Amino acid sequence: MRHDLFIAGFGGQGVLLAGNLLSYAAIIEGKNVSFFPSYGVEKRGGAAMCTVVIADGDVGSPVIGNPSVTIALNQTSLDKFGSKVKPGGICIVNTSLVNLEAFGRRDIEIIRVPMNDIAMGLGDARMVNMVAVGVYVAKTGAVNSATLEEALKSALPERNHSFIPANMKAIEAGAEFARAKTS
Amino acid sequence: MTKRLFVKGNEAVAMAAIEAGCRYYFGYPITPQSDIPEYLSRELPRLNGEFIQAESEIASINMLLGASATGVRAMTSSSSPGISLKQEGISYMAGSELPGVIVNISRSGPGLGGIDASQSDYFQAVKGGGHGGYHIVVLAPSSVQEMYDLTMLAFDLADIYRMPAMVLADSVVGQMKEPLVPNKRPAADLPDKDWAVRGKGDGEQRVVKSLFLGDGELEAHNWKLYRKYQELKARECRWEACQTDDADLLVAAFGSTARIAKTAIMMAREEGLKVGLLRPITLFPFPERAFLEATERTKKVLVVELNTGQMVEDVRLSVARDAEVAFYGRPPGAGSLPTPEELLEQIRQHY
């Protein structure tokens, strides 16, 4: 099985942490993975984006043109990467910040998730990325959500390990939302 | 199984240098390789090593020359414009038969260019970038694991053949993170450094130099260097062949581009196209025989590079006489990194 994914948002939304977390989980599960952050002349508050490829066998290219899944955390991300999703693929959209009216694709599955609202409901707006990871994992099974708890220990610095339960709650809320949507 | 770490390519280079016994690093910061000096500036002092941020690239390559002349393992790293500045020192090291590892996490040019991934330093690396007609060992990793393993190999080859060795990569391989098994330094049969200078003492005088003025002396020296290059070609060529046995088309690419090509080849195979990958791991010595043997069966080769055509020349010199060699490249710069889908289209066209 091979999973390829774009995660995009603005700096501060935790795009890179989400990509790192999925990568650590893949490693714990014995899979291969590549994590490639967009690399260029970046600036604070600017765009953040990463490509994650998870595979049982050879990862192949760390660079993808048309991913199976894109997670768009803000409007510019959808505008830039929404058109790139492979036909038949999935676009997970943070509808708290993204307007989908002008988005015309009918050949992919669009999952609308009010991520900021869900995160705020849990008491911390910074958990947007974890809600997104929960949706992604529930939707694709790229990694097991149980592995994510262990992966958080590697993805987060030691001083932030006390926040692991809160992160897991946000992941679970995202997964729950995805399951309710599809059932 | 050994625990796999999750490491950035540049960090893997620095970790491997330490594992290989390198305790001396000299460099000057430049994007996209600064993770290497950052890591070593933190780790080397703890190991009783020495990290020096020199006043320039020229100073740092000459510090490498000096350290190497005393027989220790030492390294410098930079990116393309900085590597250009180091060429004089690399030529002196080649002339003085000094080992030493030089890492080029190359960026786009010419001139200051940009910071994006690039393969346009191929000629400079493999043809002897400075004056005097020399070569250095050039290794081209295409994964984080290879960044680690080939850096250790670079130290060994440099010591065995008494010449500088370069690790040539770019910001894709340098900045991406992948699982890494931090292998132990492999056992290698290394020659004694009985040429290393060791200060005034009782022993015989040793001189490390690249100046040879005696009648016939320099010609003999150059023939000696030449024989080493022939020996390298005979013994040290490394390459990866992937699905080449039944291939009607061979894709040839190195480093980051080979990774992108690999996925394009998987996609082509799903369409029933018999395509294989031939990836040089040593760019010097270039795996000439691998190309000759592969093109005795497969007559079509598509070379893909992140430049307008450099390695393609070595491929053309190596293949069987009746093989057709096509080229697809993009000059490096923001937004010019090809995607697997783009390379699949090229494969379809040249199949």
Chai-1 contact restraints between the chains, C-beta under 6 A:
chainA,res_idxA,chainB,res_idxB,connection_type,confidence,min_distance_angstrom,max_distance_angstrom,comment,restraint_id
A,S23,B,F6,contact,1.0,0.0,6.0,A-B,restraint_1
A,Y24,B,F6,contact,1.0,0.0,6.0,A-B,restraint_2
A,I27,B,R4,contact,1.0,0.0,6.0,A-B,restraint_3
A,I27,B,F6,contact,1.0,0.0,6.0,A-B,restraint_4
A,I27,B,P179,contact,1.0,0.0,6.0,A-B,restraint_5
A,S34,B,M176,contact,1.0,0.0,6.0,A-B,restraint_6
A,S34,B,E178,contact,1.0,0.0,6.0,A-B,restraint_7
A,F35,B,K177,contact,1.0,0.0,6.0,A-B,restraint_8
A,F36,B,M176,contact,1.0,0.0,6.0,A-B,restraint_9
A,Y39,B,S171,contact,1.0,0.0,6.0,A-B,restraint_10
A,Y39,B,Q175,contact,1.0,0.0,6.0,A-B,restraint_11
A,G40,B,A334,contact,1.0,0.0,6.0,A-B,restraint_12
A,G60,B,K262,contact,1.0,0.0,6.0,A-B,restraint_13
A,G60,B,T263,contact,1.0,0.0,6.0,A-B,restraint_14
A,G60,B,M266,contact,1.0,0.0,6.0,A-B,restraint_15
A,S61,B,R259,contact,1.0,0.0,6.0,A-B,restraint_16
A,S61,B,I260,contact,1.0,0.0,6.0,A-B,restraint_17
A,S61,B,T263,contact,1.0,0.0,6.0,A-B,restraint_18
A,S61,B,P340,contact,1.0,0.0,6.0,A-B,restraint_19
A,P62,B,M176,contact,1.0,0.0,6.0,A-B,restraint_20
A,V63,B,I260,contact,1.0,0.0,6.0,A-B,restraint_21
A,V63,B,L337,contact,1.0,0.0,6.0,A-B,restraint_22
A,G65,B,T339,contact,1.0,0.0,6.0,A-B,restraint_23
A,G65,B,E341,contact,1.0,0.0,6.0,A-B,restraint_24
A,N66,B,E341,contact,1.0,0.0,6.0,A-B,restraint_25
